[in-house]
Amino acid sequence: MAAATVVAVVPCVLYPLVGLWTLLWIPAVLLLGTLLQRFDGAFTRNDDTWDDPTSSPASETSGTAPEVPGAARGTRVRPTALPSAVEDYDLVFSAVVHWRWDGHVDLRLRNPVAPAVLAVVTRASELARGVTPSEHGVAECELAARLAVETAVTGAGIVVWAEEVGLRLPEEDAERLHRVAGLRKDRELREAVRDAEEESEELEGLTVGPAGPVLPPRPAPDGELDPLGDPLGEPPGYGEDEPAVPPGPGSDVDVEGYESYWWPAEGGGHESAERDVQVAILRSLIDSLPSGPTRTEFARDQLELLERGGFSEVARRIREEYAELDGDDALPGAGGAQAPESGS
């Protein structure tokens, strides 16, 4: 700015004193400034070339390598879809690729960025083929570690590496896998709940049956051991607080109104109780029939069967309950009630 001011002002001041030739100063000064700028730029380029570690005097004499824009700061690879191990699921790859000459400059290679990017994408594709969509996070870390190491590109004379590596699923695929995982978790939860409910229903359906009668120990013959007894000769209830008492005969009425009777199959101390139960059963059968000849005939048949079978005691007690069994056609009610008189 100062030089331009001097060039413009000095001729104007000197023109009245010297003359017309002073106007020639302006083009002369401009030409001199242009030459100085060109020489300054040439010296700066030469200094940068000699400071480059990959350059040498021999390479300068043979020729200058083509300058590639972005070689120092790297080249960003646009998102590229790579096939994964699962069909219809691609992995999106992105990275910043760097390259440098491998010892010498090959002037035939005018665009070293292209083979550098191709080498990086090829290595990423080889790794992505064996990656499932759910493992893309781990695969991204592994790929970043592999591409961080310099690798020579065959036939290109360069080495390449990459940083800011990304290997991700597209947003729609990631959302789809997330929904599928949620459905799978819900299904597993429903199956677990259903299995637990079925198991609880099975446990509730199991009912504990009534305990069977406890049989008294059989006496062993003199001088012999009972094969079902204790080999040491101790009684079955030895060491217990109270000996087990076998249940006797009994009866019960269930929720539907049916009456049931039972007595032990073995044992010699409950004969009278057994007869009581038999009498009660026969009385209930006789009383269940309507009054009239049918009930009388049924009662007589039962008495005959009892006497033939040797149950005379039971037959006697039935006759005592129904004292007028042999005299009237109509059988009186249970409990020894008298039959109504014919005249009433």
Phi, psi and omega in degrees: 000320179293321180295319178296323178295317180296317181297325182279325187275320186298313178299324179296325181284320185275347184300315179294334185272319189258306179140197186289333185294343180293341178291343178287349179295326185298304179295328180294317180292320178296319179295320179296320178295321179296317179297321179295321179295321181292316179296322179296319178294322179294318178297321180295319179295320179295321178295318180294324181292319180286334177283344180291124183291339181271356181259161181209165177300327180295319179291330178292323180287327182280335179150166180258131180291144179294137179281131180251122179297137177081009181293328183281320184267356178092164181242125180277127178274129179293156181306127183236132179278126178243137179292142179255188181286344181252132181295145179071009176236116178254156176249131182271122183251139175211152181191168172249117187262134175241152178212162174206162178289142182264074174089327180214160182261125178260107183289346178288335181271102184274339181225082182294344182294323184298307177294331178294314179295319180298319180296318181292315181295323179296316178296321178294322180294322178298321179287322185292336181297333181258016184251130173277154183302327182286348183250021185293333179294313178294321179296326178296317178295318179296318180294321178298322178292322180290317182283350177285346180268135179296137180226132180284140177265117184295130177081000181248341180073024179228161171241146185231155170206170184217155175219173184054047183282136176228136178219097189227163174277149171300156184299320182292323178290320178297319178294322179296315178297324178296318178294319179297318178296321177296318178296321179295320178295318178297319180295317178297322179294317179296319179296320179295319179294318180296318178297320179295320178294318178296320179294320179293323177295322178295321179292322178291329180288341179282120178247141179276118180289162179296144181291140179289164180294142178270117183277141176290153180295139179281137179290135179276147176301156181297132176081004180235162179261141176286121182296337179263358182268186180283125180297340179275356178085007180276143179296158183299327182266016182294132179088354178265158181291313182226139178290151180288131180257123181293140180291145180265184178295158180191181179213162181202159178239124182278183185293338180269001177093006178274135181262136180233153181227151176206158174203157184297147178285332180231166180116142185254009186252012186227033181292318179295322178294323177296318178296322177300318180294318179297317178298318180296321179296313181296321179298318180294324178293317180293318182290340181287342179272151178289153180296137180148188182299328182297314180292323179296316181295320179296318180295319179296320178298319180295322178295319178297318179296320180295317181293321177292326181278001179090009179262058182293326179296319179293319178297321179297317182291326176295319178297323178294324179292322180242081187293331184261027184297319185272351186260331185241158176284325180268134181272131179291172180289173183289161176084018176077020179290144182280147178287149180291147181290150185292333182279348185273000000 
